[in-house]
């Protein structure tokens, strides 16, 4: 069942339903991105373990089972948003079998609301790597002749210009880029987290970033395939670079810029903040970052919206600001 096992003693299914269950996991493996699929499996494993330990029926689950699961996870200190995600996974599982969804019960919704009130949470975000960080760091790394420095310099600017996700950078191939006569470039991403149907997205790359990419690609002798690659212990170039390697680069280079705790989202956060401060609209930033809704733009730019908002503007006109 695609590496997710459900004990038969927790099920009450016909052979046809078992087949539907296998088909469900097969289709999800094709439909979802790797990270989203991993999250779905993890959420279901938590619920399955909970039921098996208590010998509760997993499918179809009862409303009382779901309510107890919510209370149990909440008492463990799990965030309400994480519990809600688990309920979504449980709903999908029941939907695959056309079974009554216990998560739609008003009692379950009330239980989740109680969990939210018991442990209110405020969304945290990755620390932003902004243009000011990158440009200052670039003064040093741009003159280096080390292959790793050339690769990481190109990667960091590539991340920033495209508001890219880690998995997009890890998969990026040379054939995805069109270098224009103007010196700028266009990156075509065949598919991504928010483009499950593979329609593709075009992303702008500045001439500065294209120069950094050419410098790295030429020095490494890369003429096709993955653009960013790791090195062996002996310094030889591999064919690709795992997502863990990408994270290590971000963390290390972010630290060099003075950004402690940088993650794969740091350039998306920083780029969004720079765009907001430059006066770009939320809608245009949403398109550039390929978000389905404007929610993440507003979240990433929370402080910028406050410091450039109506009262901040008035204070500036009145000469009451310190900047």
C-alpha positions as a Markdown table, in Angstrom:
| # | Residue | x | y | z |
|---|---|---|---|---|
| 1 | Unk | 0.0 | 0.0 | 0.0 |
| 2 | Unk | 2.8 | 2.3 | -1.0 |
| 3 | Unk | 4.8 | 1.9 | 2.2 |
| 4 | Unk | 1.8 | 2.6 | 4.4 |
| 5 | Unk | 0.4 | -0.4 | 6.2 |
| 6 | Unk | -2.9 | -0.6 | 7.9 |
| 7 | Unk | -3.5 | -3.6 | 10.2 |
| 8 | Unk | -6.5 | -5.7 | 9.1 |
| 9 | Unk | -7.9 | -5.9 | 12.7 |
| 10 | Unk | -8.6 | -2.2 | 12.5 |
| 11 | Unk | -10.6 | -2.4 | 9.2 |
| 12 | Unk | -13.9 | -3.6 | 8.2 |
| 13 | Unk | -13.5 | -3.6 | 4.4 |
| 14 | Unk | -14.6 | -5.7 | 1.4 |
| 15 | Unk | -12.2 | -6.8 | -1.2 |
| 16 | Unk | -13.4 | -4.1 | -3.5 |
| 17 | Unk | -12.7 | -1.5 | -0.8 |
| 18 | Unk | -9.2 | -2.9 | -0.3 |
| 19 | Unk | -8.6 | -2.4 | -4.0 |
| 20 | Unk | -9.9 | 1.2 | -3.7 |
| 21 | Unk | -7.5 | 1.8 | -0.9 |
| 22 | Unk | -4.5 | 0.5 | -2.9 |
| 23 | Unk | -5.7 | 2.7 | -5.8 |
| 24 | Unk | -6.0 | 5.7 | -3.5 |
| 25 | Unk | -2.3 | 5.5 | -2.5 |
| 26 | Unk | -1.1 | 4.8 | -6.0 |
| 27 | Unk | -3.0 | 7.9 | -7.4 |
| 28 | Unk | -1.8 | 10.1 | -4.5 |
| 29 | Unk | 1.8 | 9.1 | -5.3 |
| 30 | Unk | 1.3 | 10.4 | -8.8 |
| 31 | Unk | -0.7 | 13.4 | -7.9 |
| 32 | Unk | 1.2 | 14.9 | -5.0 |
| 33 | Unk | 4.6 | 16.4 | -4.6 |
| 34 | Unk | 7.1 | 14.3 | -2.7 |
| 35 | Unk | 6.9 | 16.5 | 0.4 |
| 36 | Unk | 3.1 | 16.6 | 0.4 |
| 37 | Unk | 2.9 | 12.8 | 0.0 |
| 38 | Unk | 5.3 | 12.3 | 2.8 |
| 39 | Unk | 3.1 | 14.6 | 5.0 |
| 40 | Unk | 0.0 | 12.7 | 4.1 |
| 41 | Unk | 1.6 | 9.4 | 5.1 |
| 42 | Unk | 2.9 | 10.8 | 8.4 |
| 43 | Unk | -0.5 | 12.2 | 9.3 |
| 44 | Unk | -2.2 | 8.8 | 8.6 |
| 45 | Unk | 0.5 | 6.9 | 10.5 |
| 46 | Unk | -0.2 | 9.0 | 13.7 |
| 47 | Unk | -3.9 | 8.2 | 13.4 |
| 48 | Unk | -3.4 | 4.5 | 12.6 |
| 49 | Unk | -1.0 | 4.0 | 15.5 |
| 50 | Unk | -3.5 | 5.8 | 17.8 |
| 51 | Unk | -6.3 | 3.4 | 16.8 |
| 52 | Unk | -4.2 | 0.2 | 16.8 |
| 53 | Unk | -3.0 | 0.9 | 20.4 |
| 54 | Unk | -6.6 | 1.2 | 21.6 |
| 55 | Unk | -8.0 | -1.5 | 19.2 |
| 56 | Unk | -10.3 | 1.1 | 17.6 |
| 57 | Unk | -11.7 | 0.6 | 14.2 |
| 58 | Unk | -9.7 | 2.7 | 11.7 |
| 59 | Unk | -12.0 | 2.5 | 8.7 |
| 60 | Unk | -14.6 | 3.6 | 8.9 |
| 61 | Unk | -13.7 | 5.6 | 12.1 |
| 62 | Unk | -16.4 | 6.8 | 14.5 |
| 63 | Unk | -16.9 | 10.4 | 15.5 |
| 64 | Unk | -16.0 | 9.5 | 19.1 |
| 65 | Unk | -12.7 | 8.1 | 17.9 |
| 66 | Unk | -11.8 | 11.2 | 16.0 |
| 67 | Unk | -12.7 | 13.4 | 19.0 |
| 68 | Unk | -10.5 | 11.3 | 21.3 |
| 69 | Unk | -7.7 | 11.5 | 18.7 |
| 70 | Unk | -7.9 | 15.3 | 18.7 |
| 71 | Unk | -7.8 | 15.4 | 22.5 |
| 72 | Unk | -4.9 | 13.0 | 22.6 |
| 73 | Unk | -2.8 | 14.9 | 20.1 |
| 74 | Unk | -3.6 | 18.2 | 21.8 |
| 75 | Unk | -2.5 | 16.9 | 25.1 |
| 76 | Unk | 0.8 | 15.8 | 23.5 |
| 77 | Unk | 1.4 | 19.5 | 22.7 |
| 78 | Unk | 0.7 | 19.1 | 18.9 |
| 79 | Unk | -0.4 | 22.3 | 17.3 |
| 80 | Unk | -4.0 | 22.6 | 16.3 |
| 81 | Unk | -3.0 | 23.3 | 12.7 |
| 82 | Unk | -1.1 | 20.0 | 12.6 |
| 83 | Unk | -4.1 | 18.2 | 14.0 |
| 84 | Unk | -6.3 | 19.9 | 11.4 |
| 85 | Unk | -4.0 | 18.6 | 8.7 |
| 86 | Unk | -4.3 | 15.1 | 10.1 |
| 87 | Unk | -8.1 | 15.3 | 10.0 |
| 88 | Unk | -7.8 | 16.3 | 6.3 |
| 89 | Unk | -5.8 | 13.2 | 5.6 |
| 90 | Unk | -8.3 | 11.1 | 7.5 |
| 91 | Unk | -11.1 | 12.6 | 5.4 |
| 92 | Unk | -9.3 | 11.8 | 2.2 |
| 93 | Unk | -8.9 | 8.2 | 3.3 |
| 94 | Unk | -12.6 | 7.9 | 4.0 |
| 95 | Unk | -13.5 | 9.6 | 0.8 |
| 96 | Unk | -11.5 | 7.1 | -1.2 |
| 97 | Unk | -13.9 | 4.4 | 0.1 |
| 98 | Unk | -17.0 | 6.5 | -0.2 |
| 99 | Unk | -17.4 | 6.0 | 3.5 |
| 100 | Unk | -19.1 | 8.5 | 5.8 |
| 101 | Unk | -16.5 | 11.1 | 6.9 |
| 102 | Unk | -16.5 | 11.5 | 10.7 |
| 103 | Unk | -14.4 | 14.6 | 10.4 |
| 104 | Unk | -17.3 | 16.5 | 9.0 |
| 105 | Unk | -19.2 | 16.1 | 12.2 |
| 106 | Unk | -20.0 | 19.3 | 14.1 |
| 107 | Unk | -18.8 | 17.6 | 17.2 |
| 108 | Unk | -15.4 | 17.1 | 15.7 |
| 109 | Unk | -15.3 | 20.7 | 14.5 |
| 110 | Unk | -16.1 | 21.9 | 18.0 |
| 111 | Unk | -13.4 | 19.6 | 19.5 |
| 112 | Unk | -10.8 | 21.1 | 17.1 |
| 113 | Unk | -11.9 | 24.6 | 18.1 |
| 114 | Unk | -11.4 | 23.8 | 21.8 |
| 115 | Unk | -7.9 | 22.5 | 20.9 |
| 116 | Unk | -7.1 | 25.7 | 19.1 |
| 117 | Unk | -8.3 | 27.8 | 22.1 |
| 118 | Unk | -6.4 | 25.7 | 24.6 |
| 119 | Unk | -3.1 | 26.3 | 22.7 |
| 120 | Unk | -3.3 | 29.4 | 20.5 |
| 121 | Unk | -0.5 | 29.6 | 18.0 |
| 122 | Unk | 1.0 | 32.3 | 16.0 |
| 123 | Unk | 2.6 | 31.4 | 12.7 |
| 124 | Unk | 6.3 | 31.6 | 12.6 |
| 125 | Unk | 8.3 | 32.1 | 9.4 |
| 126 | Unk | 11.8 | 31.5 | 8.1 |
| 127 | Unk | 14.2 | 34.3 | 8.6 |
| 128 | Unk | 14.5 | 36.3 | 5.4 |
| 129 | Unk | 17.6 | 36.5 | 3.3 |
| 130 | Unk | 17.3 | 39.9 | 1.7 |
| 131 | Unk | 19.0 | 41.7 | -1.1 |
| 132 | Unk | 21.1 | 43.7 | 1.4 |
| 133 | Unk | 22.4 | 40.4 | 2.8 |
| 134 | Unk | 23.2 | 38.9 | -0.6 |
| 135 | Unk | 24.8 | 42.0 | -2.1 |
| 136 | Unk | 27.2 | 42.4 | 0.8 |
| 137 | Unk | 28.1 | 38.7 | 0.8 |
| 138 | Unk | 28.5 | 38.8 | -3.0 |
| 139 | Unk | 31.4 | 41.3 | -2.7 |
| 140 | Unk | 33.6 | 38.6 | -1.1 |
| 141 | Unk | 32.4 | 35.3 | -2.8 |
| 142 | Unk | 32.3 | 36.7 | -6.3 |
| 143 | Unk | 36.1 | 37.0 | -6.5 |
| 144 | Unk | 36.6 | 33.4 | -5.3 |
| 145 | Unk | 37.9 | 30.8 | -7.7 |
| 146 | Unk | 36.7 | 27.8 | -5.6 |
| 147 | Unk | 34.1 | 25.7 | -7.4 |
| 148 | Unk | 31.9 | 25.4 | -4.3 |
| 149 | Unk | 31.8 | 29.2 | -4.0 |
| 150 | Unk | 30.9 | 29.7 | -7.6 |
| 151 | Unk | 28.1 | 27.1 | -7.3 |
| 152 | Unk | 26.8 | 28.5 | -4.0 |
| 153 | Unk | 26.9 | 32.1 | -5.3 |
| 154 | Unk | 24.9 | 31.1 | -8.4 |
| 155 | Unk | 22.5 | 29.1 | -6.3 |
| 156 | Unk | 21.8 | 31.9 | -3.8 |
| 157 | Unk | 21.0 | 34.4 | -6.5 |
| 158 | Unk | 19.0 | 31.8 | -8.4 |
| 159 | Unk | 16.9 | 31.2 | -5.3 |
| 160 | Unk | 16.3 | 34.9 | -4.7 |
| 161 | Unk | 15.4 | 36.0 | -8.3 |
| 162 | Unk | 12.9 | 33.2 | -8.8 |
| 163 | Unk | 11.5 | 33.1 | -5.3 |
| 164 | Unk | 12.2 | 29.4 | -5.6 |
| 165 | Unk | 11.5 | 26.5 | -3.4 |
| 166 | Unk | 14.3 | 24.0 | -2.4 |
| 167 | Unk | 12.9 | 21.2 | -4.5 |
| 168 | Unk | 12.7 | 23.4 | -7.6 |
| 169 | Unk | 16.4 | 24.3 | -7.2 |
| 170 | Unk | 17.3 | 20.7 | -6.6 |
| 171 | Unk | 15.5 | 19.6 | -9.8 |
| 172 | Unk | 16.6 | 22.6 | -12.0 |
| 173 | Unk | 18.2 | 21.6 | -15.3 |
| 174 | Unk | 20.2 | 23.6 | -17.8 |
| 175 | Unk | 17.5 | 23.1 | -20.4 |
| 176 | Unk | 15.0 | 25.0 | -18.2 |
| 177 | Unk | 16.8 | 28.3 | -18.8 |
| 178 | Unk | 16.6 | 30.5 | -21.8 |
| 179 | Unk | 19.5 | 33.1 | -21.8 |
| 180 | Unk | 18.2 | 36.2 | -23.6 |
| 181 | Unk | 20.2 | 38.5 | -25.8 |
| 182 | Unk | 19.6 | 41.3 | -23.3 |
| 183 | Unk | 21.6 | 39.3 | -20.7 |
| 184 | Unk | 18.6 | 38.4 | -18.6 |
| 185 | Unk | 17.1 | 35.0 | -18.6 |
| 186 | Unk | 13.8 | 33.1 | -18.3 |
| 187 | Unk | 13.5 | 29.9 | -16.2 |
| 188 | Unk | 10.7 | 27.5 | -17.1 |
| 189 | Unk | 9.7 | 25.3 | -14.3 |
| 190 | Unk | 7.9 | 22.2 | -15.8 |
| 191 | Unk | 6.0 | 21.4 | -12.6 |
| 192 | Unk | 6.0 | 22.5 | -8.9 |
| 193 | Unk | 4.1 | 22.2 | -5.6 |
| 194 | Unk | 1.4 | 24.5 | -6.9 |
| 195 | Unk | 1.4 | 23.2 | -10.5 |
| 196 | Unk | 0.6 | 19.6 | -10.1 |
| 197 | Unk | -0.7 | 19.3 | -13.7 |
| 198 | Unk | 2.7 | 20.3 | -15.2 |
| 199 | Unk | 1.5 | 23.3 | -17.1 |
| 200 | Unk | 4.8 | 25.1 | -16.2 |
| 201 | Unk | 5.7 | 28.5 | -14.9 |
| 202 | Unk | 8.0 | 31.1 | -16.3 |
| 203 | Unk | 10.3 | 32.9 | -13.9 |
| 204 | Unk | 12.5 | 36.0 | -14.5 |
| 205 | Unk | 16.3 | 35.8 | -13.9 |
| 206 | Unk | 18.3 | 39.0 | -13.8 |
| 207 | Unk | 21.4 | 39.5 | -15.9 |
| 208 | Unk | 23.5 | 39.4 | -12.6 |
| 209 | Unk | 22.1 | 36.0 | -11.7 |
| 210 | Unk | 22.6 | 34.7 | -15.3 |
| 211 | Unk | 26.2 | 35.8 | -15.1 |
| 212 | Unk | 26.7 | 34.0 | -11.8 |
| 213 | Unk | 25.1 | 30.9 | -13.4 |
| 214 | Unk | 27.3 | 31.0 | -16.5 |
| 215 | Unk | 30.4 | 31.4 | -14.3 |
| 216 | Unk | 29.5 | 28.3 | -12.3 |
| 217 | Unk | 28.4 | 26.2 | -15.3 |
| 218 | Unk | 31.4 | 27.0 | -17.3 |
| 219 | Unk | 33.9 | 26.4 | -14.5 |
| 220 | Unk | 32.2 | 23.1 | -13.7 |
| 221 | Unk | 31.9 | 22.0 | -17.3 |
| 222 | Unk | 28.2 | 21.4 | -17.1 |
| 223 | Unk | 26.6 | 21.4 | -20.5 |
| 224 | Unk | 23.3 | 19.5 | -19.7 |
| 225 | Unk | 21.4 | 17.9 | -16.9 |
| 226 | Unk | 21.1 | 19.2 | -13.3 |
| 227 | Unk | 22.6 | 22.7 | -12.8 |
| 228 | Unk | 23.5 | 22.3 | -9.1 |
| 229 | Unk | 25.5 | 19.3 | -8.1 |
| 230 | Unk | 27.4 | 18.1 | -5.0 |
| 231 | Unk | 30.9 | 17.0 | -4.7 |
| 232 | Unk | 32.4 | 13.7 | -3.7 |
| 233 | Unk | 34.9 | 13.4 | -0.9 |
| 234 | Unk | 37.7 | 13.6 | -3.4 |
| 235 | Unk | 36.2 | 16.8 | -5.0 |
| 236 | Unk | 34.7 | 15.2 | -8.1 |
| 237 | Unk | 31.3 | 16.5 | -9.4 |
| 238 | Unk | 28.2 | 14.3 | -8.9 |
| 239 | Unk | 25.3 | 14.2 | -11.3 |
| 240 | Unk | 22.9 | 16.0 | -8.9 |
| 241 | Unk | 22.5 | 17.5 | -5.5 |
| 242 | Unk | 20.1 | 16.2 | -2.9 |
| 243 | Unk | 17.7 | 18.5 | -1.1 |
| 244 | Unk | 19.6 | 18.0 | 2.1 |
| 245 | Unk | 22.7 | 19.3 | 0.4 |
| 246 | Unk | 20.7 | 22.4 | -0.7 |
| 247 | Unk | 19.6 | 23.0 | 2.9 |
| 248 | Unk | 23.2 | 22.8 | 4.1 |
| 249 | Unk | 24.3 | 25.4 | 1.5 |
| 250 | Unk | 21.5 | 27.8 | 2.5 |
| 251 | Unk | 22.3 | 27.3 | 6.2 |
| 252 | Unk | 26.0 | 27.8 | 5.8 |
| 253 | Unk | 25.8 | 30.8 | 3.4 |
| 254 | Unk | 23.1 | 32.4 | 5.4 |
| 255 | Unk | 25.3 | 32.2 | 8.5 |
| 256 | Unk | 28.1 | 33.9 | 6.5 |
| 257 | Unk | 25.6 | 36.7 | 5.7 |
| 258 | Unk | 24.7 | 37.1 | 9.4 |
| 259 | Unk | 21.4 | 35.2 | 9.0 |
| 260 | Unk | 21.4 | 32.5 | 11.6 |
| 261 | Unk | 18.9 | 29.7 | 11.1 |
| 262 | Unk | 18.4 | 30.2 | 7.3 |
| 263 | Unk | 16.2 | 27.7 | 5.5 |
| 264 | Unk | 15.2 | 26.9 | 2.0 |
| 265 | Unk | 12.4 | 29.5 | 2.4 |
| 266 | Unk | 14.6 | 32.3 | 3.5 |
| 267 | Unk | 15.1 | 33.8 | 0.1 |
| 268 | Unk | 11.4 | 33.5 | -0.6 |
| 269 | Unk | 10.7 | 35.4 | 2.6 |
| 270 | Unk | 13.4 | 38.0 | 2.0 |
| 271 | Unk | 12.5 | 38.5 | -1.7 |
| 272 | Unk | 8.9 | 39.0 | -0.8 |
| 273 | Unk | 9.8 | 41.6 | 1.8 |
| 274 | Unk | 12.1 | 43.4 | -0.7 |
| 275 | Unk | 9.3 | 43.4 | -3.2 |
| 276 | Unk | 6.7 | 44.8 | -0.8 |
| 277 | Unk | 9.1 | 47.6 | 0.3 |
| 278 | Unk | 9.7 | 48.4 | -3.4 |
| 279 | Unk | 6.0 | 49.1 | -3.7 |
| 280 | Unk | 5.0 | 46.0 | -5.7 |
| 281 | Unk | 1.4 | 44.9 | -5.2 |
| 282 | Unk | 0.4 | 41.7 | -3.4 |
| 283 | Unk | -1.1 | 40.3 | -6.5 |
| 284 | Unk | 2.0 | 40.7 | -8.6 |
| 285 | Unk | 4.2 | 39.2 | -5.8 |
| 286 | Unk | 1.7 | 36.3 | -5.6 |
| 287 | Unk | 2.2 | 35.6 | -9.3 |
| 288 | Unk | 6.0 | 35.9 | -9.0 |
| 289 | Unk | 6.1 | 33.5 | -6.1 |
| 290 | Unk | 3.5 | 31.1 | -7.7 |
| 291 | Unk | 1.4 | 31.0 | -4.6 |
| 292 | Unk | -2.2 | 29.9 | -4.9 |
| 293 | Unk | -3.5 | 32.6 | -2.6 |
| 294 | Unk | -2.1 | 35.9 | -1.3 |
| 295 | Unk | -2.0 | 34.5 | 2.3 |
| 296 | Unk | 1.8 | 33.7 | 2.3 |
| 297 | Unk | 2.7 | 37.1 | 0.8 |
| 298 | Unk | 0.8 | 38.8 | 3.6 |
| 299 | Unk | 2.4 | 36.5 | 6.2 |
| 300 | Unk | 6.0 | 37.0 | 4.9 |
| 301 | Unk | 5.5 | 40.7 | 4.6 |
| 302 | Unk | 3.7 | 41.3 | 7.9 |
| 303 | Unk | 6.3 | 43.7 | 9.3 |
| 304 | Unk | 6.7 | 45.5 | 6.0 |
| 305 | Unk | 2.9 | 46.1 | 5.9 |
| 306 | Unk | 3.0 | 47.6 | 9.4 |
| 307 | Unk | 6.0 | 49.8 | 8.8 |
| 308 | Unk | 4.7 | 51.1 | 5.5 |
| 309 | Unk | 1.0 | 51.1 | 6.4 |
| 310 | Unk | -1.4 | 54.0 | 6.8 |
| 311 | Unk | -0.3 | 55.2 | 10.2 |
| 312 | Unk | 3.4 | 54.8 | 9.4 |
| 313 | Unk | 2.8 | 57.0 | 6.3 |
| 314 | Unk | 1.0 | 59.6 | 8.3 |
| 315 | Unk | 3.8 | 59.7 | 10.9 |
| 316 | Unk | 6.3 | 60.2 | 8.2 |
| 317 | Unk | 4.4 | 63.1 | 6.8 |
| 318 | Unk | 4.2 | 64.6 | 10.3 |
| 319 | Unk | 7.9 | 64.2 | 10.8 |
| 320 | Unk | 7.5 | 61.9 | 13.7 |
| 321 | Unk | 9.5 | 58.9 | 12.4 |
| 322 | Unk | 13.2 | 58.1 | 13.2 |
| 323 | Unk | 14.0 | 57.1 | 9.7 |
